[in-house]
Amino acid sequence: SQQGEEDPQALSIQEGENATMNCSYKTSINNLQWYRQNSGRGLVHLILIRSNEREKHSGRLRVTLDTSKKSSSLLITASRAADTASYFCASMDTGRRALTFGSGTRLQVQP
Amino acid sequence: ETGVTQTPRHLVMGMTNKKSLKCEQHLGHNAMYWYKQSAKKPLELMFVYSLEERVENNSVPSRFSPECPNSSHLFLHLHTLQPEDSALYLCASSSNPSNQPQHFGDGTRLSIL
Protein backbone atom coordinates (compact mmCIF):
# COMPACT_ATOMS: atom_id res chain seq x y z
CA SER A 1 0.00 0.00 0.00
CA GLN A 2 0.98 3.62 -0.37
CA GLN A 3 2.89 5.83 2.04
CA GLY A 4 0.42 8.11 3.80
CA GLU A 5 -2.75 6.08 3.44
CA GLU A 6 -5.86 7.77 4.80
CA ASP A 7 -8.81 6.11 6.41
CA PRO A 8 -11.69 6.40 5.76
CA GLN A 9 -11.70 7.31 2.07
CA ALA A 10 -15.00 9.13 2.54
CA LEU A 11 -16.86 10.43 5.57
CA SER A 12 -20.30 12.02 5.83
CA ILE A 13 -21.43 13.64 9.08
CA GLN A 14 -23.92 16.20 10.35
CA GLU A 15 -22.97 19.74 11.22
CA GLY A 16 -21.84 19.96 14.84
CA GLU A 17 -20.44 16.42 14.94
CA ASN A 18 -16.75 15.62 15.18
CA ALA A 19 -14.82 14.17 12.25
CA THR A 20 -11.80 11.90 12.68
CA MET A 21 -9.46 10.93 9.89
CA ASN A 22 -6.53 8.57 10.20
CA CYS A 23 -3.29 8.29 8.30
CA SER A 24 -0.58 5.64 8.19
CA TYR A 25 2.93 5.91 6.80
CA LYS A 26 5.79 3.51 6.28
CA THR A 27 9.16 5.16 6.75
CA SER A 28 11.00 7.29 9.29
CA ILE A 29 9.77 10.88 9.15
CA ASN A 30 10.89 14.41 10.07
CA ASN A 31 7.33 15.63 10.29
CA LEU A 32 3.80 14.90 9.15
CA GLN A 33 1.50 17.51 7.69
CA TRP A 34 -2.21 17.76 7.02
CA TYR A 35 -3.69 19.65 4.10
CA ARG A 36 -7.18 20.50 2.92
CA GLN A 37 -8.40 20.84 -0.66
CA ASN A 38 -11.65 22.35 -1.77
CA SER A 39 -13.00 21.21 -5.11
CA GLY A 40 -11.10 22.76 -8.01
CA ARG A 41 -8.59 24.52 -5.78
CA GLY A 42 -5.07 23.96 -4.53
CA LEU A 43 -4.12 22.44 -1.21
CA VAL A 44 -4.11 24.54 1.93
CA HIS A 45 -1.78 23.69 4.79
CA LEU A 46 -3.57 23.01 8.08
CA ILE A 47 -1.06 21.80 10.62
CA LEU A 48 2.46 20.36 10.89
CA ILE A 49 3.50 17.98 13.65
CA ARG A 50 7.14 17.11 14.16
CA SER A 51 8.38 13.59 14.84
CA ASN A 52 9.16 14.43 18.47
CA GLU A 53 5.66 15.78 19.12
CA ARG A 54 2.67 13.66 20.07
CA GLU A 55 -0.22 16.09 19.85
CA LYS A 56 -0.89 19.51 18.39
CA HIS A 57 -3.90 21.82 18.37
CA SER A 58 -4.96 24.62 16.06
CA GLY A 59 -8.43 26.06 16.60
CA ARG A 60 -10.92 23.23 16.05
CA LEU A 61 -8.20 20.92 14.77
CA ARG A 62 -6.35 18.35 16.85
CA VAL A 63 -3.60 16.20 15.38
CA THR A 64 -1.92 13.26 17.04
CA LEU A 65 1.18 11.38 15.98
CA ASP A 66 2.24 7.91 17.09
CA THR A 67 5.66 7.17 15.61
CA SER A 68 5.73 3.66 17.10
CA LYS A 69 2.64 2.79 15.06
CA LYS A 70 3.56 5.09 12.17
CA SER A 71 0.14 6.68 12.31
CA SER A 72 -1.51 10.06 12.73
CA SER A 73 -5.04 11.29 13.20
CA LEU A 74 -6.81 14.55 12.44
CA LEU A 75 -9.84 15.48 14.55
CA ILE A 76 -12.12 18.32 13.50
CA THR A 77 -14.44 19.27 16.33
CA ALA A 78 -17.88 20.89 15.98
CA SER A 79 -17.81 20.52 12.21
CA ARG A 80 -19.38 23.07 9.88
CA ALA A 81 -20.72 22.78 6.34
CA ALA A 82 -17.73 24.87 5.26
CA ASP A 83 -15.41 22.06 6.41
CA THR A 84 -16.60 20.00 3.44
CA ALA A 85 -13.42 19.23 1.49
CA SER A 86 -10.79 16.56 0.90
CA TYR A 87 -8.15 16.16 3.59
CA PHE A 88 -4.68 14.80 2.93
CA CYS A 89 -1.85 13.74 5.17
CA ALA A 90 1.69 14.11 3.88
CA SER A 91 4.87 12.74 5.38
CA MET A 92 8.26 14.40 5.17
CA ASP A 93 10.53 11.38 5.12
CA THR A 94 13.90 11.59 6.83
CA GLY A 95 16.59 12.63 4.37
CA ARG A 96 14.18 13.83 1.69
CA ARG A 97 13.11 17.30 0.70
CA ALA A 98 9.64 16.54 -0.61
CA LEU A 99 6.35 15.37 0.84
CA THR A 100 4.70 12.02 0.17
CA PHE A 101 0.94 12.44 0.07
CA GLY A 102 -1.81 9.99 0.89
CA SER A 103 -4.89 9.47 -1.24
CA GLY A 104 -7.07 11.63 1.01
CA THR A 105 -10.36 11.53 2.88
CA ARG A 106 -13.40 13.21 1.34
CA LEU A 107 -15.38 14.84 4.13
CA GLN A 108 -18.99 15.88 3.60
CA VAL A 109 -20.62 17.91 6.38
CA GLN A 110 -24.39 18.04 6.04
CA PRO A 111 -26.00 21.31 7.22
CA GLU B 1 -4.88 34.76 -2.30
CA THR B 2 -2.37 32.03 -1.58
CA GLY B 3 0.78 33.83 -2.72
CA VAL B 4 1.36 31.19 -5.40
CA THR B 5 -0.14 31.97 -8.80
CA GLN B 6 -0.45 29.48 -11.63
CA THR B 7 -1.33 30.23 -15.24
CA PRO B 8 -3.22 29.23 -17.19
CA ARG B 9 -5.98 27.78 -14.98
CA HIS B 10 -7.21 25.58 -17.80
CA LEU B 11 -5.40 24.25 -20.86
CA VAL B 12 -6.60 22.01 -23.67
CA MET B 13 -3.97 20.81 -26.09
CA GLY B 14 -3.41 18.21 -28.74
CA MET B 15 -0.78 15.53 -28.43
CA THR B 16 1.54 17.24 -30.88
CA ASN B 17 1.35 20.70 -29.30
CA LYS B 18 4.00 22.42 -27.19
CA LYS B 19 2.84 24.51 -24.25
CA SER B 20 4.17 25.77 -20.93
CA LEU B 21 2.69 26.05 -17.47
CA LYS B 22 3.80 28.94 -15.32
CA CYS B 23 4.06 29.31 -11.57
CA GLU B 24 5.01 32.42 -9.63
CA GLN B 25 5.38 32.78 -5.88
CA HIS B 26 5.40 36.04 -3.94
CA LEU B 27 6.32 34.58 -0.56
CA GLY B 28 10.11 34.84 -0.64
CA HIS B 29 10.46 31.05 -0.61
CA ASN B 30 13.55 29.28 -1.96
CA ALA B 31 12.04 25.90 -2.86
CA MET B 32 9.44 25.16 -5.53
CA TYR B 33 7.65 21.99 -6.58
CA TRP B 34 5.56 20.50 -9.37
CA TYR B 35 2.89 17.90 -8.52
CA LYS B 36 0.46 15.95 -10.68
CA GLN B 37 -3.01 15.20 -9.31
CA SER B 38 -5.03 12.59 -11.19
CA ALA B 39 -8.48 11.33 -10.28
CA LYS B 40 -8.48 8.65 -7.57
CA LYS B 41 -4.67 8.72 -7.19
CA PRO B 42 -2.48 10.33 -4.53
CA LEU B 43 -0.73 13.55 -5.35
CA GLU B 44 2.43 12.65 -7.29
CA LEU B 45 5.60 14.66 -6.83
CA MET B 46 7.23 15.48 -10.17
CA PHE B 47 10.11 17.89 -9.53
CA VAL B 48 11.71 19.78 -6.64
CA TYR B 49 13.85 22.89 -7.02
CA SER B 50 15.83 24.32 -4.13
CA LEU B 51 17.71 27.58 -4.65
CA GLU B 52 17.00 27.23 -8.38
CA GLU B 53 18.71 23.84 -8.55
CA ARG B 54 16.74 20.72 -9.37
CA VAL B 55 17.18 18.45 -6.37
CA GLU B 56 14.61 15.79 -7.10
CA ASN B 57 13.21 14.30 -10.29
CA ASN B 58 10.66 11.65 -9.55
CA SER B 59 11.10 9.49 -12.69
CA VAL B 60 9.06 11.85 -14.80
CA PRO B 61 8.95 11.22 -18.60
CA SER B 62 11.09 13.55 -20.67
CA ARG B 63 8.01 15.02 -22.37
CA PHE B 64 7.78 17.12 -19.16
CA SER B 65 10.65 19.60 -18.87
CA PRO B 66 10.90 21.91 -15.84
CA GLU B 67 12.66 25.23 -15.72
CA CYS B 68 13.42 27.44 -12.72
CA PRO B 69 15.01 30.70 -13.91
CA ASN B 70 14.91 32.29 -10.44
CA SER B 71 13.53 31.55 -7.00
CA SER B 72 10.16 33.17 -7.78
CA HIS B 73 9.33 31.47 -11.04
CA LEU B 74 8.87 27.89 -12.13
CA PHE B 75 7.81 26.57 -15.52
CA LEU B 76 6.74 23.19 -16.79
CA HIS B 77 7.30 22.81 -20.54
CA LEU B 78 5.08 20.24 -22.21
CA HIS B 79 5.54 18.51 -25.55
CA THR B 80 4.13 15.42 -27.23
CA LEU B 81 1.88 14.60 -24.29
CA GLN B 82 -0.34 11.55 -23.99
CA PRO B 83 -4.02 11.35 -22.99
CA GLU B 84 -3.02 9.88 -19.61
CA ASP B 85 -1.20 13.14 -18.86
CA SER B 86 -4.56 14.85 -18.45
CA ALA B 87 -4.63 15.95 -14.80
CA LEU B 88 -4.46 18.88 -12.43
CA TYR B 89 -0.88 20.18 -12.21
CA LEU B 90 -0.11 21.89 -8.94
CA CYS B 91 2.80 24.13 -8.09
CA ALA B 92 3.94 24.71 -4.51
CA SER B 93 6.65 26.62 -2.69
CA SER B 94 8.21 26.53 0.76
CA SER B 95 10.90 28.32 2.72
CA ASN B 96 12.74 25.15 3.68
CA PRO B 97 12.17 21.90 1.84
CA SER B 98 12.56 19.68 4.88
CA ASN B 99 10.57 21.15 7.73
CA GLN B 100 8.24 23.89 6.57
CA PRO B 101 4.75 23.67 5.10
CA GLN B 102 4.18 24.06 1.41
CA HIS B 103 1.99 26.72 -0.14
CA PHE B 104 0.06 25.62 -3.21
CA GLY B 105 -1.34 27.40 -6.21
CA ASP B 106 -4.79 26.54 -7.54
CA GLY B 107 -3.36 24.46 -10.34
CA THR B 108 -3.67 24.15 -14.09
CA ARG B 109 -6.33 21.74 -15.31
CA LEU B 110 -4.75 20.11 -18.36
CA SER B 111 -6.73 18.14 -20.91
CA ILE B 112 -4.99 16.28 -23.72
CA LEU B 113 -7.09 15.59 -26.79
Interface residues (C-beta under 8 A of the other chain):
Chain A: Q2 G4 N30 N31 Q33 Y35 G40 R41 G42 L43 V44 H45 L48 R50 F88 A90 M92 R96 R97 A98 L99 T100 F101 G102 S103 G104
Chain B: T2 V4 Q6 A31 Y33 Y35 K40 K41 P42 L43 L45 V48 S50 V55 E56 N58 L90 A92 P97 S98 N99 Q100 P101 Q102 H103 F104 G105 D106 G107
